[in-house]
Amino acid sequence: MSTINLAAITVPLDEIPDLLWPAFIDTVLMVSIVMVVVLVVGVPLGALVHNLAPGGLFENRALHTPLSWVISIGRSLPFLVLMTAIIPFTRLVTGTNIGIAAAVVPMSIAGIAFFTRIVENSLRSVPASTIDVARASGGSNAQIIWKAQVPEALPSIVGGLTINTIAMIEYSTIAGTIGAGGLGYVAVTYGYQRFDQGVMVATIIVLVITVALIQLAGDALARSLNPVTSKRVNH
């Protein structure tokens, strides 16, 4: 009985775009879903952690300490370890441990922990005078957060969001090793397991270009939101 040598099977160069395009769409879909979740959860959570800390709007060490530890644990775990450790939870939430849905769960957890710290650090840079003015104007804690703290820190938050998005692209490729689809799955299945250098090089090029475009767009948006930078550009 003859066996098929997968290492000898390579994808013709003219068929590589047809292979990569659906994988690219899967990667974009994964990262887009994750970043929506990260943005919706990470900004309020980062603001909460910042304002529970000493000197915050509603300082509470009893709540801040355990919450900060949980976020630190989620932030410090390597993604592959996190992804593997929460497989039972992922299966409980999605009903599966493969595919895009299964990848979104660990990616969201890792992304939220990462972005929460970015938001927290960004809010620390807001001048105390800005908070004092908002308080003197009679603003509530919620109004101070959403009308003073977050707008003032927005350029830094956008910069952090750009970094986080790029990190999620990296995590999506790792998730591809468990059959999540996307460019990571193509790179592992075709590029690595079949030793297809054409597919591997093409995948790397697509990833590099994608990351570069996201970085450029994020930097441009952050500059446009920064009053000092915007004035320099306009002049």
C-alpha positions in Angstrom: 0.0 0.0 0.0 1.5 3.3 -1.1 1.6 6.4 1.2 1.3 10.0 0.2 4.2 12.2 1.0 2.7 15.4 2.1 6.1 17.1 2.1 6.2 16.7 -1.6 2.9 18.4 -2.2 3.3 22.1 -2.8 0.8 24.7 -3.9 1.4 26.1 -7.3 2.4 29.8 -7.2 -0.7 30.9 -9.2 -3.0 29.2 -6.6 -1.4 30.8 -3.5 -3.6 33.9 -3.7 -6.8 31.7 -3.8 -5.5 29.9 -0.7 -4.5 33.0 1.3 -7.5 35.2 0.6 -10.1 33.2 2.5 -7.5 32.8 5.3 -6.9 36.5 5.4 -10.7 37.2 5.6 -10.9 34.7 8.5 -8.0 36.5 10.3 -9.7 39.9 9.8 -13.0 38.5 11.1 -11.4 37.0 14.2 -9.4 40.1 15.0 -12.4 42.4 14.3 -14.7 40.5 16.7 -12.0 40.4 19.4 -11.2 44.1 19.1 -14.9 45.1 19.4 -15.1 43.1 22.6 -11.7 44.4 23.8 -12.8 48.0 23.2 -16.2 47.7 24.8 -14.9 46.0 27.9 -11.3 47.3 28.2 -12.1 51.0 28.3 -14.6 50.9 31.2 -12.5 48.3 33.0 -9.3 50.3 32.6 -11.1 53.4 33.9 -12.5 51.5 36.8 -9.1 50.1 37.8 -7.5 53.5 37.5 -10.1 55.2 39.6 -10.2 52.5 42.3 -6.4 53.0 42.8 -5.0 55.4 45.4 -5.7 59.0 44.2 -8.6 57.9 42.0 -12.0 59.3 41.9 -13.4 56.5 44.1 -10.3 55.0 45.7 -11.0 51.5 47.1 -7.9 49.4 47.9 -10.1 46.3 48.8 -11.5 46.2 45.3 -8.5 47.5 43.4 -6.0 44.9 44.7 -7.8 41.7 43.7 -9.0 43.2 40.4 -5.5 44.4 39.5 -4.1 40.9 40.3 -6.6 39.2 38.0 -5.8 41.5 35.2 -2.1 41.0 35.8 -2.5 37.2 35.6 -4.4 37.4 32.4 -1.8 39.8 31.0 1.3 37.8 32.0 0.2 34.3 30.8 1.7 33.4 27.4 -1.2 33.2 24.9 -0.6 29.5 24.0 -0.8 28.6 27.8 -3.9 30.7 28.3 -5.6 29.2 25.2 -4.9 25.7 26.3 -5.8 26.3 30.0 -9.3 27.6 29.2 -10.3 25.0 26.6 -13.1 23.7 28.9 -14.4 27.2 29.4 -14.2 27.9 25.7 -16.1 24.7 24.9 -18.7 25.7 27.5 -19.2 29.1 25.9 -19.0 28.2 22.2 -19.7 24.4 22.2 -16.4 23.8 20.4 -12.7 24.2 20.8 -11.8 24.7 17.1 -12.7 27.3 14.6 -13.1 31.1 14.8 -15.6 31.0 17.6 -13.2 29.0 19.8 -10.3 31.4 19.0 -12.3 34.5 19.9 -12.7 33.5 23.6 -9.1 33.2 24.6 -8.1 36.1 22.3 -10.7 38.3 23.9 -9.6 37.5 27.5 -5.9 38.1 26.6 -6.8 41.3 24.7 -9.0 42.7 27.5 -6.3 42.2 30.1 -3.7 43.8 27.8 -5.9 46.8 26.8 -7.1 47.4 30.3 -3.5 48.1 31.4 -3.0 50.4 28.4 -6.1 52.4 29.3 -5.1 52.5 33.0 -1.6 53.8 32.1 -3.1 56.3 29.6 -5.4 57.7 32.2 -2.6 58.2 34.7 -1.1 60.7 32.3 -4.1 63.0 32.5 -3.1 66.2 34.4 -4.6 66.6 37.9 -5.7 70.1 36.9 -8.1 68.6 34.3 -9.8 66.5 37.0 -9.9 69.5 39.3 -11.6 71.7 36.7 -14.2 69.0 36.0 -14.9 68.6 39.7 -15.2 72.3 40.2 -17.7 72.3 37.3 -19.9 70.0 39.4 -19.3 66.9 37.2 -20.2 63.5 38.6 -17.6 60.7 38.7 -19.1 59.2 35.5 -19.0 62.6 33.8 -15.4 63.2 34.8 -14.4 59.9 33.4 -16.1 60.1 30.1 -15.9 63.9 29.5 -12.5 64.7 31.0 -10.3 61.6 31.6 -11.0 59.5 28.5 -11.0 62.4 26.0 -7.7 63.8 27.4 -6.1 60.3 27.2 -7.6 59.4 23.8 -4.5 59.8 21.7 -2.6 57.5 24.0 -5.5 55.0 24.1 -5.7 54.9 20.3 -1.9 54.3 20.2 -2.4 51.4 22.7 -5.3 50.1 20.6 -3.1 49.9 17.6 -0.5 47.9 19.5 -3.3 45.7 20.9 -4.7 45.0 17.4 -1.3 44.0 16.1 -0.9 41.7 19.1 -4.3 40.1 18.3 -3.1 39.4 14.8 -0.1 37.6 16.3 -2.5 35.7 18.7 -4.7 34.7 15.7 -1.8 33.0 14.0 -1.1 31.1 17.2 -4.8 30.1 17.4 -4.4 28.7 13.9 -2.4 25.9 15.4 -5.6 24.5 17.0 -7.5 24.7 13.8 -9.0 28.2 14.3 -8.4 29.0 10.6 -6.9 32.2 9.3 -3.3 32.9 8.1 -1.8 31.0 11.0 -3.6 27.8 10.0 -2.4 28.1 6.4 1.2 28.8 7.6 1.2 25.8 9.8 -0.7 23.3 7.6 0.8 24.2 4.3 4.0 26.2 5.0 5.3 24.2 8.0 3.9 20.7 7.8 4.3 20.4 4.0 7.5 22.4 3.9 6.0 24.7 1.3 8.3 27.7 1.3 6.1 29.5 -1.3 3.1 29.5 1.0 5.2 30.4 4.1 6.9 33.4 2.4 3.6 34.6 1.0 1.9 34.4 4.4 4.7 36.3 6.0 4.5 39.0 3.4 0.7 39.4 3.9 1.1 39.6 7.7 3.9 42.2 7.5 1.9 44.4 5.1 -1.2 44.1 7.2 0.6 45.0 10.4 2.4 47.9 8.7 -0.9 49.3 7.4 -2.6 49.0 10.8 0.4 50.8 12.4 0.3 53.6 9.9 -3.5 54.1 10.3 -3.2 53.9 14.1 -0.4 56.5 14.2 -2.2 58.8 11.9 -5.4 58.6 14.0 -3.5 59.2 17.2 -1.7 62.2 15.7 -5.0 63.7 14.6 -6.5 63.4 18.1 -3.5 65.0 19.7 -4.1 68.8 19.8 -0.3 69.7 19.8 0.5 67.4 16.9 -2.6 68.5 14.9 -1.6 72.2 15.2 1.9 71.4 14.0 0.6 69.5 11.0 -1.9 72.2 10.1 0.8 74.9 10.2 
